[in-house]
Amino acid sequence: MIAVRERLARRLALVATVIAVTPMLAGCWQGFGAGTTAQSSMNSGNGTQEILGSLRIENATIVRTEAGRASLVMAVFNQGDVPDTLSAVSIDGQALTTPPVTIEPGSFATFGYGAEGGPVENALIVDPLATPAGSYSTVSLTFTTNGMADFTSLVVPDVGYYAGYVPAS
């Protein structure tokens, strides 16, 4: 009878140990810097997200042709109380011709595509862009009120979903 109790106690201890150790070995929680908690802030084919003061830069992506002509595609939302104007743009230190686009409070502006399927608005073109598709380029945006934002953005080829985002001329 004592041997049966000892075996049962050992089995229960083994089961309790397995239950206690499993979460630690699974790696389900590796702290605040875990890759699973940082995915939404990583650069991807869906574009880069940035916040600059009252501005929210969404889905910033560089679309590049094989010949090297590229377009910066993004939307900028003004969540503040005063208008702000995009005054300068550069990609990898190369200045782009920047249309003076003022974004009113509570509004947004699209760059490199048309909102709701409309025609392309506010094209930001760099020709040529040396960075190959699949790599990252440094983008600098300067606004009159909120200042300057520097971030990296993925360069994607103008095929599939991104086909047609780079104007021919």
N, C-alpha and C positions, 0 to 999 in steps of 0.2 A: 504494500500500500504506500509506503514511503517512497519507493522508487517511482511509482506512478505520479505522485505529487511533485517530485523533483523534476521529472520530464515535463510535466505540465507547466511548472514554474519556468523552466528553461525556455520552453516554446513561447510562453507569454512574454518573457523578457526579450526574446529574439524578435517577435512581432512588434513589440513596443519600440525596440531599437530601429527596426526597419522603417516604421512609421515616422519616427523622430528624425532620422537621417535623410529620408527621401527628398524633402524640400531643399535641403542644403546641397545635395548632390545634383539636383535638377537645374540649379542655377536660375531659377525663375525670378529671383530678385537679386540684382547685383549692384544696387545703389542708384543714386540719382543720375549718375553718368552712364548708365547702361545703354547699350545701343537701342534697345527697344523703347526707351523713353526719349531718345533723341531723334528718332526718324523724321518727325514732322519738321525739324529745323535743318535737315540735310538738303543739299542741292541735289536736284534730280531732273529727269526729263520733264517734270511738271513745272519747272522753274524755281527761281529763288524768291523767298519771301523776306522782306526787310521792313523795319519800322524806323522812320526818321521823324522825330517830333510828332506832329499831328498827321503825318503822311504814312500811308501803308502801301508799299510797293509789292505787287502780287505777280507771281508767275514770270519773273524776268528770265528770259531765255534768249540765246543768240542763235539764229538760224543762218546757216552758211551754205552757199553753193559750192560745187566742186572747184569752180574758178576762183573762189575766195571772197566773193561779194557776200556781205552779211547784213542782217537786220536784227536790231534789238527789239524784242517783242515783250510787252509788259502792260500792266494797268497800274495806275497810281490813284489812290483814293485819298481825298482830303477830309479828315475827320475833325478838323479844327474849326475855329470861328473866323479865320481870315483867309483870303485867297492866297495862293502860292503859285509861283511861276517856275517852270523848269528852264534854267538859263544856260546850262552847259552839260554835255555828256561826253565821256571818253571811254574807249575800250582799249585796254592794255596801253594806256597813255596816248593813244591816237584820238585826237578831238574829232567829234562828229558834227556835221552841220545840224544845228538844233533849232527847230521851229519854236518861237516863243509861245509856249502853251501854258495858259493860266488855268489852274484848277480851283474852282469856286468851293467854298465850304459846303460840306455835305454832298459833294459831287465827285466825279472821277474822270480821268482821261485815259484813253487807250493809245498805245504806241505800237505801230507795226501791224495792226489788224483793225478791223471795224467792229464796233460793238454790235451785238445782236445780228451778226452776219452781214453788216453793212460794208461799204467800201473801206479800204485801208486808210487809217488816219495817222497823222504825225509820224511818218516814216523816219526812222533813225538808222541810217545806212553807213557802213564802213566798207571801203573798197580800196585795197584788199585787206582781208583779215588773215594774218599768218597762222593763227591757232587752228589746228585741224578739228574736225568734228569728233566728238568723244572726249575732248579735253575741256579745260576751264579757262576762262578769261576774266580779268579784273575789270569791273565796270565801276565808273565814277559818275554819280549824278549830282548836280548842284542846283539847288532851289534858292530863290531869293529870300524866303522867310525861314525855312527849316534848315538851311545849310547844305552840307555835303554828305553823301552816303557812298561808301566804298564796299563792294562785295564781289564775290566770284559768282560767275554764272556759267552753266553748261552750254557748250557749243554743240548744236545738233545739225545733222544734214537736212537739206530741204526735200525730204522724201516722206511719203506716208502722211501722217497727221500734219507735218510741218510743210508739206508741198505748197508752193504759192505764196509763202510769207516773205520772200525776198523779191521786190520789184525788179524787173529787167533793167530799168535805167532810171 
